[in-house]
Amino acid sequence: MMLQQERRKYKRIKIEGPVKILMIDTKEQIEGKIVNISASGIAINCDKKIEMNTKASLAFTIYDGFVFGELVGVVCRVEVDANIIALEFNPVNDADKDKIDTFVRKIYFLKGIQPFRSLTDEELKQIILLSKQENYPEGKLIFTEGFLGNALYIVVSGAIKITKTFRDGRVETLALIREGEIFGEMALIDNAPRSATAVANRPSTLLAVYRDDFIKLMQSDAILTNKVLWVFVKTLSKRLRGTDQRLGDSFFTEVIQVTDTR
């Protein structure tokens, strides 16, 4: 019962990667592939039949630098037809559990953002690995209109105000970007100056994807890059339509005001 509650407590993601399995009782070693993982356990595809309640030491890598060398698991489910076994981590220390769960929650955070919903967990993992977390106090400038852009930003918490300065000196607020939204995506598409200014409207945590890192992804995974770029194009198109509407409303308001004063 406790194990079932533990499984329900943690979210699970589908990622890829090899895993080495060492049977603790027999010392037999076999290899498999990760099917999915959570902070409570792991599902593995392997050709070897393994009995229920078998205890094994697991070695696998989620990504470079995120390595587990001897995480102990107990077989709790066997799907013979699919060559899949599921193991509960037991025992597992809180630090390892929190490390896995934090990563899984990052994947789920991106899955909740409209532009990224079409990506697989494995593809979202690549986006997470590209990104860098940055913290901005209220009023801190993130980028300035007219300067070259070099990153896309995802709002983890807080809010970002996007403004544009016009030739007559007016400063127009174009958007307030909130948690779970992206901005600055044009920096990944072209090498042009920023078309607006971004400043933290309140203390904010962002994930930044820099252009140089994105170019490396383009060179290594063209399929994922094309999916991401298409998503950005749709997001940008939607945002531009909203901006055009706001600027149009502002223009006609000014015309009416001028007409009324004559």
ABEGO torsion letter per residue (X at the ends): XAAAAAAAABBBBBBBEBBBBBBAAAGBBBBBBBABBBAAEBBBBBABBBBBGBBBBBBBBABBGBBBABBBBBBABBBAAAGBBBBBBOBBBAAAAAAAAAAAAAAAAAAABAAAAABBAAAAAAAAAABBBBBBBBGBBABBBGBBBABBBBBABEBBBBBBBBAAGBBBBABBBBBGBBBGAAAAABABBBABBBBBABBBBBBBBBAAAAAAAAAABAAAAAAAAAAAAAAAAAAAAAAAAAAAAAAAAAAAAAAAAX
